[in-house]
Amino acid sequence: MFVGGKVWFTAEAAKVAGSYDPASGKVDWVMGTGQNRTHMIYVFEDLKRMITSNVSSATMTFLEKSAPAPARRGPPAAIGRRR
């Protein structure tokens, strides 16, 4: 599917959906579905939502764009540390 200047695709065996930017000649986004035989894709014109069918899993994957999580600073907090 061609939307927003990009080619949106699925890769069945890899269980992913992604986008290819013809201007840069590169795949610029890939997201795994975790489902078997991710096949068809529909990307909404606003580029905020997409749907893929996963044939062998008999499921649909709905992907929605969201704001990125804030960056963490410093080392991760210790979990379960005993003193």
C-alpha positions, 0 to 999 in steps of 0.5 A: 500500500502507498500512503504518505509517500511511503510503501507499507508492506508485510513480510509473512515469514518474518511476522512483521509490517514495515515501511519503505521510503522511496526517497531515501531508498531504505526501509525506515520502520519495522514492527513485529506482530508475533502472529503467523503469516502477517499478510495484508495491510491497510494504513489509514491516510492520517498515518496514525493507525494500521491493520494487518491480517495474520492468516495462519493465526486467524487474528488481526493486528491493530497498530496505533501511533503514540507519543514516545516514552520520555527518556530515562536518565541515570542508571536503572533502579535496582530491583530486589537488591538485598542489603 
